[in-house]
Amino acid sequence: MTGTGSDNNNNIETFLHCELCYLELKNAKTEEDFSLIGAVAGESQMSYSRFEVGWTKQGFQVWCTRHNTNVIHIDFDDITNVKKLAKLHAKERR
């Protein structure tokens, strides 16, 4: 089943980040800055993020446990939201 996204390979093309995590890590410049946010110099966004991911009554949600905030909640009952995400993804790839 190659090329369908249903195999056991990582098919992620664009990553999601908590905006607060992203800005914290991006703005940390000194050892003290990194220490205050619980990170180390050179740490990647992937290792710094703290996500819970799962199914909800409406669809699928990514939750940042570091900042106790929603990263994305995809409502499968409202297909227009999925279409908006696809358009946004297409724009980001340009």
C-alpha positions in Angstrom: 0.0 0.0 0.0 2.6 2.6 -0.9 1.7 6.1 -1.9 -1.7 6.0 -0.1 -0.6 7.3 3.3 -2.0 4.2 5.0 1.3 2.3 5.3 3.5 2.3 8.4 5.8 5.0 7.2 5.9 8.6 8.4 4.1 10.5 5.6 4.1 13.9 7.3 4.9 16.8 4.9 4.2 19.8 7.2 4.5 19.8 10.9 2.2 21.3 13.4 3.5 23.3 16.3 2.0 25.0 19.3 2.5 28.7 18.6 3.5 29.4 22.2 6.1 26.6 22.2 7.4 27.8 18.8 7.9 31.4 20.0 9.4 30.4 23.3 12.1 28.3 21.8 12.7 30.7 18.9 13.1 33.7 21.3 15.4 31.9 23.8 18.9 33.3 23.3 20.8 32.8 26.5 21.4 29.8 28.8 19.2 31.5 31.3 16.4 31.8 28.7 16.6 28.1 27.9 16.7 27.2 31.6 13.6 29.2 32.3 11.6 27.4 29.6 13.0 24.0 30.4 14.9 23.6 27.2 18.5 23.4 26.0 20.3 25.4 23.4 19.9 23.8 20.0 16.8 21.8 21.0 14.4 21.1 18.1 10.7 22.1 18.1 9.9 18.4 17.8 11.7 17.5 21.1 10.5 20.7 22.9 6.8 20.1 22.1 4.6 18.3 24.6 1.5 17.0 22.7 -1.5 14.8 23.5 -3.2 13.6 20.4 -6.5 11.8 20.2 -10.1 11.4 19.1 -12.9 13.6 20.3 -16.6 13.5 19.8 -16.3 15.8 16.8 -13.0 14.4 15.3 -9.4 14.6 16.1 -7.4 17.0 18.4 -3.8 17.9 19.1 -3.4 19.5 22.6 -0.3 21.2 23.9 0.2 20.0 27.5 3.1 22.5 28.0 0.8 25.5 27.6 -2.6 23.8 28.2 -3.9 24.9 24.8 -5.4 23.6 21.6 -3.0 23.2 18.7 -5.6 22.0 16.2 -9.0 20.3 16.4 -10.3 18.8 13.2 -14.1 18.5 13.1 -14.9 15.6 10.9 -18.6 16.5 11.1 -18.0 19.8 9.3 -16.1 18.9 6.1 -15.6 22.6 5.3 -13.1 22.8 8.1 -11.1 19.9 6.5 -11.2 21.7 3.2 -10.0 25.0 4.8 -7.1 23.1 6.3 -6.2 21.6 3.0 -6.2 25.0 1.3 -4.0 26.5 4.1 -1.6 23.5 3.8 -1.4 24.1 0.0 -0.6 27.8 0.5 2.1 27.0 3.1 3.9 24.6 0.7 4.3 27.4 -2.0 
